[in-house]
């Protein structure tokens, strides 16, 4: 038996275990990582990210799972750390391509199930609820779920026992000794795993630039109590992330102390809070929750609203209230609006606009000291390294600046530089006791979701949208007679987003002359190839417009044959 184990260990050291991030590196969001050993693959998390400013018209960005599709026989399951969108949001899209069982804690599973229900995938997807301390066997891996703290209940870290050694994945975590719901992070178990010897630590990097410790979630509750006491006569509106269940609980606690009724607004907020109440993760007095239609029966000092839109998302409830386009709630002078979140990088402008809009309507907006992060600061990350003593460090969950800062932190704790890997999405990192390094690359570009289309908008379409949004469009329409190529009508020029035609008639007349000359030039050479004709029209018109206006609109020649 010992000889057999020895052979397996030698083989493991020879082959190594592969860590393949398909998203979540060089960005905040879209976390998904494949861990592979021989004929077994497990997938940790399956999140989405929101579009960047230049991704015009795009709704969501989901990971490219080509590698998983190509190795579908090896995929044993999705192991989910917690229920935030950047960790579960892509499941409905990815499961259509890679249908594998989902393993997660109770609340996380419930949130995933409401998503799958929406997409009609509930019947076809296996789900298994896992408790803390429980282990599951998937292929050649054993995965243990360990209690951590985060801004949503039921968050877990994962100890992944592989033939090459233990990989520890923290998920999103912080060390909270006084959590709002449940118990503190299981530091004892993490220390025990550290004693067994950890091959690699994949640790959350989101707050690695912040020194010290992250404040306990409970501190926000005290702030809320103070705000409620100071504004006893006003209606209070609290905007936060829908999935921040513990934050909602603290609003409920303050509302109960001050005898206020609670209204929940925003689709995702209603879904998640309803699920959390059903499962007992949010506790509130009977008859406290009222429907939005019943608000008119109560005075301002009897009401609290919890809503989505703390990030300034255009279609969320709070920005619609701020812009006076919400059907049921109008902001009025004296309202107190609490923004209980920090703007995600890139959302600062949108959040600032909402604050300004609310203030102009006479609302009092409170956005300082009303939020604590769900992520570990430097001292908590150091604690994780000290308890686990990993051989290799693989920073995850963060932009490049976070990952490099994390690498410096790991080095300051005594890890050799050559054992710390700042990798990119798509890199294949192979680890064994003997050696480690990036041994390959797999596809890991984000796939863009626009309406019902998944992946049908790519770089070329985005470039066209960019061009249209910056310089507008000119369409040149003309009809040619079949065979003889005589111009029967046109050229007519239609402009959108370039200049206001009625005020630029001279420019349009000159542009038409330029097109006529380009046509004559082609037809005099008997050059009847439409492709060449269109290119000639495009080039000459483009040169003319650039000289006259220093603009580069998109030019679309349309030739019809009659």
Rosetta blueprint (number, residue, H / E / L):
1 X L
2 X H
3 X H
4 X H
5 X H
6 X H
7 X H
8 X H
9 X H
10 X H
11 X H
12 X H
13 X H
14 X H
15 X H
16 X L
17 X E
18 X E
19 X E
20 X E
21 X E
22 X E
23 X E
24 X L
25 X E
26 X L
27 X E
28 X L
29 X L
30 X L
31 X L
32 X E
33 X E
34 X E
35 X E
36 X E
37 X E
38 X L
39 X L
40 X E
41 X E
42 X E
43 X E
44 X E
45 X L
46 X L
47 X L
48 X E
49 X E
50 X L
51 X L
52 X L
53 X L
54 X L
55 X L
56 X L
57 X L
58 X L
59 X L
60 X E
61 X E
62 X E
63 X L
64 X L
65 X L
66 X H
67 X H
68 X H
69 X H
70 X H
71 X L
72 X H
73 X H
74 X H
75 X E
76 X E
77 X E
78 X E
79 X E
80 X L
81 X L
82 X L
83 X L
84 X L
85 X H
86 X H
87 X H
88 X H
89 X L
90 X L
91 X H
92 X H
93 X H
94 X H
95 X L
96 X L
97 X L
98 X L
99 X L
100 X L
101 X L
102 X E
103 X E
104 X E
105 X L
106 X H
107 X H
108 X H
109 X H
110 X H
111 X H
112 X H
113 X H
114 X H
115 X H
116 X H
117 X H
118 X H
119 X L
120 X L
121 X L
122 X L
123 X L
124 X L
125 X L
126 X L
127 X E
128 X E
129 X E
130 X L
131 X L
132 X L
133 X L
134 X L
135 X E
136 X E
137 X E
138 X E
139 X L
140 X L
141 X E
142 X E
143 X E
144 X E
145 X E
146 X E
147 X E
148 X L
149 X E
150 X L
151 X L
152 X L
153 X L
154 X L
155 X L
156 X E
157 X E
158 X E
159 X E
160 X E
161 X E
162 X E
163 X L
164 X L
165 X E
166 X E
167 X E
168 X E
169 X E
170 X L
171 X L
172 X L
173 X L
174 X E
175 X L
176 X L
177 X L
178 X L
179 X L
180 X L
181 X L
182 X L
183 X L
184 X L
185 X L
186 X L
187 X H
188 X H
189 X H
190 X H
191 X H
192 X H
193 X H
194 X H
195 X H
196 X H
197 X L
198 X E
199 X E
200 X E
201 X E
202 X E
203 X L
204 X E
205 X L
206 X L
207 X L
208 X L
209 X L
210 X L
211 X L
212 X L
213 X L
214 X L
215 X L
216 X L
217 X L
218 X H
219 X H
220 X H
221 X H
222 X H
223 X H
224 X H
225 X H
226 X H
227 X H
228 X H
229 X H
230 X H
231 X L
232 X L
233 X L
234 X L
235 X L
236 X E
237 X E
238 X E
239 X E
240 X L
241 X L
242 X L
243 X L
244 X L
245 X H
246 X H
247 X H
248 X H
249 X H
250 X H
251 X H
252 X H
253 X H
254 X H
255 X H
256 X H
257 X H
258 X L
259 X L
260 X L
261 X E
262 X E
263 X E
264 X E
265 X E
266 X L
267 X H
268 X H
269 X H
270 X H
271 X H
272 X H
273 X H
274 X H
275 X H
276 X H
277 X H
278 X H
279 X H
280 X L
281 X L
282 X L
283 X L
284 X L
285 X L
286 X L
287 X L
288 X L
289 X E
290 X L
291 X L
292 X H
293 X H
294 X H
295 X H
296 X H
297 X H
298 X L
299 X L
300 X H
301 X H
302 X H
303 X E
304 X E
305 X E
306 X E
307 X E
308 X L
309 X L
310 X L
311 X L
312 X L
313 X L
314 X L
315 X L
316 X L
317 X H
318 X H
319 X H
320 X H
321 X H
322 X H
323 X L
324 X L
325 X L
326 X L
327 X L
328 X L
329 X L
330 X L
331 X L
332 X L
333 X L
334 X L
335 X L
336 X E
337 X E
338 X E
339 X E
340 X L
341 X L
342 X L
343 X L
344 X L
345 X L
346 X L
347 X L
348 X H
349 X H
350 X H
351 X H
352 X H
353 X H
354 X H
355 X H
356 X H
357 X H
358 X H
359 X H
360 X H
361 X L
362 X L
363 X L
364 X E
365 X E
366 X E
367 X L
368 X L
369 X L
370 X L
371 X L
372 X L
373 X L
374 X L
375 X L
376 X L
377 X L
378 X H
379 X H
380 X H
381 X H
382 X H
383 X H
384 X H
385 X H
386 X H
387 X H
388 X H
389 X L
390 X L
391 X L
392 X E
393 X E
394 X L
395 X L
396 X E
397 X L
398 X E
399 X L
400 X H
401 X H
402 X H
403 X H
404 X H
405 X H
406 X H
407 X H
408 X H
409 X H
410 X H
411 X H
412 X H
413 X L
414 X L
415 X L
416 X L
417 X H
418 X H
419 X H
420 X E
421 X L
422 X L
423 X L
424 X L
425 X L
426 X L
427 X E
428 X E
429 X E
430 X E
431 X E
432 X L
433 X L
434 X L
435 X L
436 X E
437 X E
438 X E
439 X E
440 X E
441 X E
442 X L
443 X L
444 X L
445 X L
446 X L
447 X E
448 X E
449 X E
450 X E
451 X L
452 X L
453 X E
454 X E
455 X L
456 X L
457 X L
458 X L
459 X H
460 X H
461 X H
462 X H
463 X H
464 X H
465 X H
466 X H
467 X H
468 X H
469 X H
470 X H
471 X H
472 X L
473 X E
474 X E
475 X E
476 X E
477 X E
478 X E
479 X E
480 X E
481 X L
482 X L
483 X L
484 X L
485 X L
486 X L
487 X E
488 X E
489 X E
490 X E
491 X E
492 X E
493 X E
494 X E
495 X E
496 X E
497 X L
498 X L
499 X L
500 X L
501 X H
502 X H
503 X H
504 X L
505 X H
506 X H
507 X H
508 X H
509 X H
510 X H
511 X H
512 X H
513 X H
514 X H
515 X H
516 X H
517 X H
518 X H
519 X H
520 X H
521 X H
522 X H
523 X H
524 X H
525 X L
526 X L
527 X L
528 X L
529 X L
530 X H
531 X H
532 X H
533 X H
534 X H
535 X H
536 X H
537 X H
538 X H
539 X H
540 X H
541 X H
542 X H
543 X H
544 X H
545 X H
546 X H
547 X H
548 X H
549 X H
550 X L
551 X L
552 X L
553 X L
554 X E
555 X E
556 X E
557 X E
558 X E
559 X E
560 X E
561 X E
562 X L
